[in-house]
């Protein structure tokens, strides 16, 4: 049950249960705490997150039913209040008022790190503008979990979130994403997965990609292939239930040949310093700065230019 009433931390049990033991939580200093929660497996919670949730005066969450599963699992009695896209206008001032009273408020999303595809940034901005402390308690993130599993470049990535649900708008947005020199990370729902992959294949060409479904859960699935192959698979009655992350390789021309990188560096080094040349060429080619810097050093040793 959602409650707007606060039971002061000193008047209730602020312990949590973990590994068969009951642990007394340390007092939380006043402020807003952004607490990452598991993206599926409830075991993926940090001890610091548990202590923060137990010691806070209240927990602001997207869906109290979802968060209650976590708090009940770990014996946390902190009152819950709803804060989501549809009630933000009403709930945000109440949370700021709590902070003004010297309370500690923990903000969580249904899964993963708060502020990633949720309205939490409005609350953080309001808290900062009001002069309240804001603290991150990091942990699970579907974006980073999918990136680490996709077997695609991770030195530069662009998080898009959800594509538009209507096909026309979706195709237009995909066209805008096509030239970004980075690995793309998107969220998608099961019912739209096949159609979105088909549009991605048409708009981005034969790029390698991974579909990461139900990450950290019992039926976790990582399927890798080119976009067209993945689109065909998920158009053919494949399982699409659960939370889904799509990771897509950068454009092929990001993998610029070494000779092209060298030529760009030579031209840049005539005009600017090594540091600026490296930044310019890294941006133009999508190469990692450290790799471009090493090429610049190699060219310098060869006497191809004078360093500024």
Secondary structure, 3 states (H helix, E strand, C coil): CCCCCCCCHHHCCCEEEECCEEEECCCCCCEEEEECECCCCCCCCCHHHHHHHHHCCEEEECCHHHHHHHHHHCCCCCCEEECCCCCHHHHHHHHHHHHHCCCEEEECCCCECCCCCCCHHHHHHHHHHCCCCEEEECCCCHHHHHHHHCCCCCCCEEEEEECCCCHHHHHHHHHHHCCCCCEEEEEECHHHHHHHHHHHHHHHCCCEEEEEECCCCCCCEEEEEEHHHHHHHHHCCCCCCCCEEEEECCCHHHCCCHHHHHHHHHHHHCCCCHHHHHHHHHHHHCCCHHHHHHHHHHHHHCCCCCCC
